[in-house]
Amino acid sequence: MDESNEVKASIKKNRNMFLAILMMPVAGMMASIPIIVWRAPSNMNIVLAVIVVLMVQYILLVNWIVKRMDKLTAK
């Protein structure tokens, strides 16, 4: 029981750092978009569409994780 309280306290204390680490892949995807546009490959539309879909899916996953963290620390 004591370990779960330590985990909850750690999540509360380091929540912003945890979310910043989780959002790093989105920053990388956003940085790749201008590079792809600059290079202008023949299949640019498909590549950009895939990156946008992956970004949306990942952001929804992080949103779900945030809700679970809030639920865990609210108890």
C-alpha positions in Angstrom: 0.0 0.0 0.0 2.9 2.3 0.8 4.4 1.8 -2.7 1.2 3.0 -4.5 1.2 6.1 -2.4 4.7 6.8 -3.4 3.8 6.3 -7.1 0.9 8.7 -6.8 3.1 11.3 -5.0 5.7 10.9 -7.7 3.1 11.3 -10.5 1.8 14.5 -8.8 5.2 15.9 -8.3 6.6 15.1 -11.8 3.4 15.4 -13.9 4.7 18.3 -16.1 8.0 16.6 -16.8 6.3 13.3 -17.6 3.9 15.0 -20.1 6.8 16.9 -21.7 8.6 13.6 -22.3 5.5 12.1 -23.7 5.0 15.0 -26.2 8.6 14.8 -27.6 7.5 12.5 -30.5 4.9 15.1 -31.5 7.6 17.8 -31.6 9.7 15.5 -33.8 6.8 14.9 -36.2 6.1 18.6 -36.3 9.8 19.3 -37.1 9.7 16.7 -39.9 6.9 18.4 -41.8 8.9 21.5 -42.9 11.8 19.2 -43.9 9.5 17.0 -46.0 8.0 20.0 -47.6 11.4 21.5 -48.3 12.6 18.3 -49.9 9.4 18.0 -51.9 9.3 14.2 -52.6 6.9 12.9 -55.3 4.6 11.3 -52.6 4.6 14.3 -50.3 0.8 14.3 -49.8 0.7 10.7 -48.7 3.7 11.2 -46.3 2.2 14.4 -44.8 -1.2 12.7 -44.4 0.4 9.7 -42.6 2.3 12.0 -40.2 -0.8 14.0 -39.4 -2.8 10.9 -38.7 0.0 9.5 -36.4 0.2 12.9 -34.6 -3.5 12.9 -33.9 -3.5 9.3 -32.7 -0.5 9.9 -30.5 -2.1 13.1 -29.0 -5.3 11.2 -28.3 -3.2 8.5 -26.5 -1.4 11.1 -24.4 -4.8 12.6 -23.6 -6.0 9.2 -22.4 -2.9 8.8 -20.3 -3.4 12.2 -18.7 -7.0 11.3 -17.8 -5.8 8.0 -16.2 -3.1 9.9 -14.3 -5.7 12.4 -13.0 -8.0 9.5 -12.0 -5.1 7.7 -10.2 -4.0 10.7 -8.3 -7.5 11.9 -7.4 -8.2 8.9 -5.1 
